[in-house]
Amino acid sequence: MLVTSRSFAEYEAFFALTPADLSGRVLDCSAGASGFAAVANARGGRVTAVDPAYAAGVAGVLMESAPATARGAAVVRDHEDRFVWHWYGSRERREELRRDARAAFERDLRAHPGRYLAGALPRLPLADGSADLALCSHLLFTWSDVFDEAWHEAALTELLRVARQVRVFPLVVQATGDAVGFLPQLLDRLQARGHRVDVVPVPYEFQRGADHMLAVTRG
Ligand SMILES: C[S@@+](CC[C@H](N)C(=O)[O-])C[C@H]1O[C@@H](n2cnc3c(N)ncnc32)[C@H](O)[C@@H]1O
């Protein structure tokens, strides 16, 4: 799995983030080399980033994330018909956002290493209720060809232990953009457990048709 570096602007769009969302304690889980925590915290936010890749230390995570932008661009080239460009405008703009985000991540990781915790779903090194909002970009659902339904349920349960609300984007399988077969029944089970489940349109689309996020609010 690539340790990618999506930008604050992408996260804002994936998760329809408002200033009120960003004023709370935010967890970015599966943060990779994203620039989200760096930019949000520079603007006064309280964001903690978690990713298993951080266990490799600063040099290790930078080495792991270095090839991600080029490899991601190659995946897009190989599946051209599955992507739309109205949000980014151009291939160059997308790659520039990734490079800038990775540079912001690197600066922030060196300056504030305590904001970046090594940890992996479905068991996070965080206390119950220690975040208001958890964001999960490009891990759950998109890697459902690797992680099964039981893993997803355990991961969402763990994120809801830590945060009052969890948002996940995208809701389709990586590269192919296929629907996730088990998603409807998993959402039914979360609702049956008393959680509020919303599938919300967002102002972003890159994989064709992947323009909704999941928001689950603890019941
Ligand atoms: C495709 S990257 C997404 C990174 C970032 N959120 C972004 O949108 O650019 C997926 C990330 O999930 C992390 N990851 C893999 N297994 C994980 C797990 N069990 N729990 C949390 N993160 C995991 C990987 O290390 C990788 O950084």
The ligand as an ORCA input file, in Angstrom:
! r2SCAN-3c Opt
* xyz 0 1
  C      -3.257      5.308      0.515
  S      -2.488      5.837      2.000
  C      -3.502      7.234      2.484
  C      -2.684      8.255      3.234
  C      -3.396      9.597      3.457
  N      -4.565      9.422      4.278
  C      -3.792     10.191      2.129
  O      -5.000     10.275      1.837
  O      -2.903     10.554      1.356
  C      -3.030      4.577      3.116
  C      -2.330      4.646      4.468
  O      -2.914      3.686      5.342
  C      -1.912      3.239      6.207
  N      -2.353      1.972      6.822
  C      -2.157      0.703      6.384
  N      -2.715     -0.180      7.241
  C      -3.281      0.558      8.228
  C      -4.000      0.224      9.418
  N      -4.255     -1.064      9.742
  N      -4.438      1.222     10.217
  C      -4.201      2.523      9.898
  N      -3.518      2.903      8.795
  C      -3.064      1.933      7.969
  C      -0.698      3.092      5.295
  O       0.523      3.081      6.034
  C      -0.847      4.318      4.399
  O      -0.097      5.424      4.885
*
